[in-house]
Amino acid sequence: MGSMITSAAAGADIHMCTTPLPIPPHGPGVVIDGSKTVFINNLPACRMGDTILEAVGPPNKIAKGEMTVLIGG
């Protein structure tokens, strides 16, 4: 993620998918949802399960996160 805080991500941070190209095609993407109550640099905090809209390919969900951190719950 493109945040200055490397261990946290916010809603407008750019995500680079590690899925190998060309199958399935993926590209950089932006998280389109996030926490309604927790913000990082004035943007919604991202969580496991939030949706990433990628430039190429279908939307994806954030699959991994820090299991000891609870955001908005």
C-alpha positions as CSV (number, residue, x, y, z in Angstrom):
1,M,0.0,0.0,0.0
2,G,1.1,3.5,-0.6
3,S,0.7,4.9,2.9
4,M,3.5,6.6,4.8
5,I,2.6,4.2,7.6
6,T,3.8,0.9,6.0
7,S,1.9,-1.4,8.3
8,A,-1.5,0.3,7.8
9,A,-3.5,1.3,4.8
10,A,-6.2,3.8,4.0
11,G,-9.0,3.9,1.5
12,A,-7.2,5.7,-1.3
13,D,-3.9,3.9,-1.0
14,I,-2.7,2.1,-4.1
15,H,-2.5,-1.7,-3.9
16,M,-0.1,-3.7,-6.1
17,C,-1.4,-7.3,-6.6
18,T,1.2,-10.0,-6.3
19,T,-0.8,-12.4,-8.5
20,P,1.4,-13.4,-11.5
21,L,0.5,-12.1,-14.9
22,P,-1.1,-12.8,-17.4
23,I,-3.5,-15.3,-15.8
24,P,-5.6,-13.8,-14.2
25,P,-4.8,-10.3,-15.3
26,H,-4.3,-7.9,-12.4
27,G,-3.0,-4.4,-12.0
28,P,-2.7,-1.6,-9.4
29,G,-5.9,-1.0,-7.5
30,V,-7.6,1.2,-5.0
31,V,-9.6,0.1,-1.9
32,I,-13.2,1.3,-2.5
33,D,-14.5,0.7,1.0
34,G,-13.1,0.7,4.5
35,S,-13.9,1.6,8.1
36,K,-16.7,4.1,8.7
37,T,-15.2,5.1,12.1
38,V,-11.4,4.6,11.9
39,F,-9.3,6.9,9.7
40,I,-5.6,7.0,8.7
41,N,-4.5,10.3,7.3
42,N,-8.2,11.3,7.0
43,L,-9.0,8.2,4.9
44,P,-11.0,5.1,5.9
45,A,-8.8,2.4,7.4
46,C,-8.6,-0.8,5.3
47,R,-9.4,-4.2,6.8
48,M,-9.4,-7.8,5.7
49,G,-12.4,-8.4,3.4
50,D,-12.6,-4.8,2.1
51,T,-12.9,-4.5,-1.7
52,I,-10.0,-3.5,-4.0
53,L,-11.0,-2.2,-7.5
54,E,-8.1,-3.0,-9.8
55,A,-7.3,-1.3,-13.1
56,V,-7.4,-4.7,-14.9
57,G,-9.5,-7.6,-13.8
58,P,-12.4,-8.1,-11.4
59,P,-12.6,-6.5,-7.9
60,N,-10.8,-8.4,-5.2
61,K,-11.0,-8.6,-1.4
62,I,-8.1,-7.9,1.0
63,A,-7.1,-11.5,1.9
64,K,-4.5,-10.9,4.7
65,G,-4.1,-8.6,7.6
66,E,-2.8,-8.3,11.1
67,M,-4.8,-10.7,13.2
68,T,-4.0,-8.9,16.5
69,V,-5.4,-5.5,15.2
70,L,-9.1,-4.8,15.4
71,I,-10.4,-1.8,13.4
72,G,-13.9,-0.4,14.1
73,G,-15.1,-3.4,16.1
